């Protein structure tokens, strides 16, 4: 561990007919699946959200196969689902075109998981997103990252070659690789001047869209690269089932780097492996430019930043002890304030997000359904965003865990709020990042705990 400071092809009818005829003549010896193309799959043993199926094993993936020639590749089959046969441990397709050609042609295979349709469904995207084309190289275009971190899914790919005589009995091995970076955020604090309550995170100016181009060489180290990366924001605001993270002087509060806790919320993952993390497109990121107008336009939002949804209480002996000093009470300039209804007894368990109209609260943003906090055994707490500039280079298949030390400061007003970059109390928040590979060994079955 290192620590740093801080389309589709249209297959002609004749081609299909010829391929079908030759495939039907194929005779194999793989236990009743005569001639069927089968795969064995491997992946660095990790926790990931590569599928939305129940259980802990990758049940299926989608594969395209190509006949390799001296100067070009011809589609053999495109985007077919291969599912795990529990009896044999192999991955097979029920599609009749997914059998070996009897002339022992070498086939090149490209595999992805989840499928394009699954990724659209998981993230709430449209049919124009996640387009897998093979016309000029093999490209997954219009890839999208879900804005809500809890809705994000991992994206893994594999490439391999195979042919009838060598692989009919043994199966073709697909060695999957993670094509996203994984980001975790922790916090601790030991301030005698203020207490913090944390209820969400935002990653700004990060890669949320792009095109993934498969490598031309099946043995390429990462199997492909990202191009045309689009920047934007992802976030997670605590919701029912989450508990507000408190940084104060009470017993059990995280007051050292060793005791730092995740501030990603319990709904992001299920507490296993690399749970409580965001997944984003790897790239090299410059930090948010605080000057705003000089180099990056007037929106003050160019560059990467990490923002934390929090509320700050004054604990100085000469102040109004316990008074909320952020978000600002008057909010005259209209900064974004997030209201959460939390359990009145413990003051930490989130019941739901609510929306304010003066002293009245509603369950919907349009403010049509009133919310009675008292009747629901809740109290409403206000939170505001506090940001930090961050620069880094994220690589595919790596986990980046940022740890924030709030002992001497809170951060800056968020780039999306009025007066962006203005210090809140103090901007002296120390940020460290631990980097590790997204793996813990290997397995012949792709173990993919769902979370």
N, C-alpha and C positions, 0 to 999 in steps of 0.2 A: 504494500500500500504506500502510495506517495502522498505527502502532505504539502500543500502550497499555501502561501499567504495570498494573505491578501489584502380501325384498326383491325384491330383484329384483321387477319388475312382472310380473304374470301377463297375458300378451297373450291377449285373447279370441279364440276360434277364428274368429269372423266378421271381426274386424279383421285377423287374419293372412291370411285368404283374400282379402280386399279388397286388402291391401297386395301380396300375392303376384301377384294378377291384374294390378294396375296396373304392377308392376315388370316382368312378363314382356312387356308391350307396349312397354316403353321401347326406343328405338333410338338408339344413340350412334355416335360416330365416333372413338374413342380407340384406334386400332390393334388391333382384334380383341377388345378388352374392352368391347364395346358395352354402355353403360349401367352398367358397374361403377363403383362409387365408388372412387376412388384418392386416395392421399395423397402429398404431398411432405413430408419431415420436416427440421426444423432444430433445432439444440441448440448452446448455447455449446460451443466445441471444448474438451473436457476429457477427462481419464481418469476413468472411472467403472465401476461394476459394475452397469450397468443390465440386463444380460442375462447368462445363463450359457451363451451359445452360443459356439462356437469362432470365432476370427477377430476382426477389429477393427471390424466394422460392426454397428450395431443391426439385427438381422435381422427382428424383429417387435415388435409392441405390440398391445394390446387396446383396442378402441374401442366405445363405445355411441353410438348416434345417436338424435336426438329431433326430431320435427316441432314447430316452434315456432308457437304460436298467440298470440292477443292476450292471453289470460289464463293459459294453461297450456302444458305440453309433453306430447306423447304419445310413448311409446316407439316407435321405428321398428325398431331392432334393439338388442340388448343384449350387451355383452361378447364381441364377435367379434374373432378374431385376424386381423391384417393383417400379411402378410409381404412382404419386399422381392423384387420381380422384378428379378433381376440384369440382364436385357436392357434394361429401360426405366428402372430406377432408382426406380420408383414402388412404393408399398406397396399390395397388393391382398388381398382375401379370397376364399377358395374357397367361402364360404357364399353360397348363392343369394339370400338376403334382402338382401345388401349391394350393392344397385343403386339408382340414382336413381329417385325417384317421377316419373312423367311429367307431373305437374301443376305442376312447378317449385316445389314447396314448399321453403321454407328449412329446412335441417336443421342442428341443433346437434350437434357432436361432442365427446365427452369421451374422452381417451386416457390410458392408463397403461402404464408398463413398470417392472418385469416384471409379468406377470399375477399375479392373486391366488394361483393354484395354484403358480406358480413361487416366489413369496415364502414360501408355506407350506413348500414343499419345501426351499428354501435355508436357512431358519432352523429347521427341525424343528418347525414349528407344526402346529396341528390345524385341522379343517374349520370350527371356530367362529371362527377368526381370519381377518382380511382379508375382510370381508363388504361387497360393493359394492351399495348400495341407492339407489333413486331415488324413494322415496315422498314424502319431505318435503325437497326439495332433493337434491342428489347428494352422497353421503357414502361414503367408504371407512372403514368402522368396524373397530374392533379391530385396528388396525395394530400390528405388533410389530417391535421391534428385537432381533436375535439377541444373546444374552448374550456369546457368543464373537465378538470383534471380527473375527476372520478369516472368519467366516461371514456377515457383514453384506452387504447389497446396497443399491445406490442405489435411489431411488424418484423417477421423473420423471413429469410430467403435461403434458398439452397440451389446449387448447380451441380450437375454430374453428367457423365457420358456412360453409355452402356450399349451392349449388343447381345443378340440372342444366345450365341454359344457360350459367352462368358457369364451372363447374368440371369439367364432364365431360372436356374436352380438356386442361385445364391441371392438373387435380388440386387437391385442397384442401391448403393448407400448414398443417402442425401445427408450432408452435414450442414445443418441449418446454422445461420448466423443472425445475430441481432443487428438491425439496421438503424436503430434509434439510440439516443443517449438517455440515461435515466438520471433524474435529478431529485435529491432529497434535501429537506431543510430542517435543521434542528435549532434550538435556542436555549440559552441559559442567561442568568443575570444575578448580580449581587449588589444592587444599588440600595443605598440607605435613603435616597432622596425621592424615589418613585417606585410604584408597583406597576406591573404590566399585566394585562389580560389579552391573550392572543386568540383570534378566532378565524384566521384564514391567511392565504398566501396568494400572491400574484407574481408571475414571471412575465416581464415585459420586454418587447423587442427581440423575441426569440423565434426560431424557425417553426412555423405552423403549416407551411405548405411547400411543395416542391415536386420534382420529378426524380424518380429513382431509376438509374440506368444500369442494367446488368452488365457485368464485365464480359468482354469477348472471350476471355480465357477461363474455363471452368475451374482452374486451379488458383485463380486470383485470391489474394489473402482475404479480402472482405466481401468479394463477390459482386461489387458494384459501387456506385457513388451517387451522391445527391447533386442535383443541379437546379437552377432557377428557384432558389429558396426564397420564400416569402416570409416576412416578419410580422409578428403580431403578439397578442397577449393570451395567456392561459391563466386560470385561477381556480381556487377552491375556497368557497365560503362555508364555514361550519354549518351543519344541518342536524336534524334529529338523529340522535345516536352519538353525536360528538360531544366531547367535554372541553370547555374553554381551558387553555393552558395558562397557568398563573405563574408569573415570576415575581416572587416577593420574599419576605424574610420568614415565612412560616415553615414549620418542619415539613420536610419532604419536597420542598420546592427545589428545582434544579439551580444550584448556585455555583456550579463549576463546569468546566468543559466535559469532564468525565460523566457528569450526570445530565448533560443536555438531552432534551426530549424532542421528538418530532412535533412539528407544528403543521403537519399536513392533514390532520383529521383522521379519525378511525374509519371513515367511509371510503378512504382512498386505500384500498387493499384490505387484507384480512389478517394482518399481523405476522405473515410468514415471509421468509426470504427478503426480497427487496420491496416489501410493501411500503405504503406511505410515500410514494414517489410519483413524479410526473415523468412522462416520456415525450421527448421532443426530437426534432431533426438536428443531427449533429452539424456544427459549423463553427467558425471562428467569430467570436462576438466582441465588438468594442463596447466600452462602458457608456452608459447614458451621459450625454454631454450637458452638464448643468448650465452652461452659459446660454444655451437655447438658440439665440439668434446668430451667433458667430459662424457656426459651421453646419448647423442642422435644421435651419428653418425656425419658425416661430412656435411650433407646437411643443417644443421642449421635450419631445418624447423619442428622439432618435437615440439608438443604442440600447444596450441591455441593462435592465435593472431588476432588482428583487424587491417586492413590496409586501409588507406584512400588515394584516388587518388587526388593529389593536386599540386599546383604550389605556390611558395613562392616569394614574391617581397620584396626587402629591402626598409624600410622606415626610416632608421636611418639618422639623419642629417649629419653625417660624412661619409656616404657611397654614393653609386650611387643610389640616390632616384628613386624608381620604377623599378630598375633592377631585373630581374628574377634570383634568386640565387638557386632555386631548381625547376625542375630537373637540374642537373649540365649541363652547356652549352657544354662542350667538350665531356662528356659521353664517356671517353676513355675506360672504362671497359665494356661498353655495358649493362648498366642497362635497364630495360624495360621502355620505354617512350611512353606514349599514346598521340596521336595528335587528337584534336577535332577542327572541323571547326565551329566557332561560328559567330553569326550575327555581322557584322561590326559596326552597329549603336549602339546597346546596350552592346556589348561585353559579353553577358551572355547566350543568347538563342542558344542552340546547334542545328546545322543543321545536322551534321553527323560526324562519326569517319572517319579519313583519315590515310593514312600510308605514311611515309616519306622515301625518298631516297635522302638525302642531302637537297637541296632546292626545290625539286619536290615532289608533293603529289599525292596520288592515292586513289581511292575509295575502292580498294580491297587489301587484304593482299599480294596477289601474284604480286601486282604492275603492273597490265596490263591495268588499266583504269585510265587515268590521271584526276586530279581534279584541276580546275582553281578557286582558292579562290576568286580572284578579280571579276571574271565574275559572281560568285555566291553570291556576296555581303557579303563575309565572311573574317574573319581573322583566321589563324590557331594558336592554343595555345598548348603548350606542358605541360604534366602533368607526375608526377612520384609518386610511391607508398611510403607511410610513415607508418610504423607499430608500434603497441603497444602490448606487451605481456598481455594476459588476462587469468585469471583462474576463473572458475565458475562451478556451478552445475545446469544444466538446467533440469527442470521437464516438463513432458507432461502437456499441458493445461495451461501453464503459459507464460506471456509476459515479456520479459527482454528488457528494454530500456536503452541503454548506452548513456551517455552524456559526450562529450569530451570538455574540457576547453583548448583552444589553446592560452591562454594569455601569457604563458611563454615558450613555446616550440612547436616543430613540430612533433617529434617522431624519429623513427629509420629507417634506410634503411631496406627495406622489406626482409624477409627470402629468397625470390626467386631471389634477385638481388645480384650482387657482393658486397662484404663487408657488409654482413647482420649484423644487430645490431649496426652499427655505427651511432652515433647521427647525426641528421640533424639540425644544429644550436644548438638545445638543445632537450633533450628527455623529458623535464619536462611538459608532458601533463597530466592533472588531469582527471581521469576517474571515474564517478559515475554510478551506475546502479539502476534503479527502477524496482521492481518486483511486478507484479499483476496477479491475476487469469484471465484467458482468458474467461471471461464471465461477463454478466451484467444482471443476472436474468434468467428466463426460459420462454419458450413459447411452446404451444402444436403443433405449426407448426414450422418446422425447418427453421428458417429465415437465409438465406445464401446469402447475397449480393455478387454478382460476381465482382471481381476486379483483 
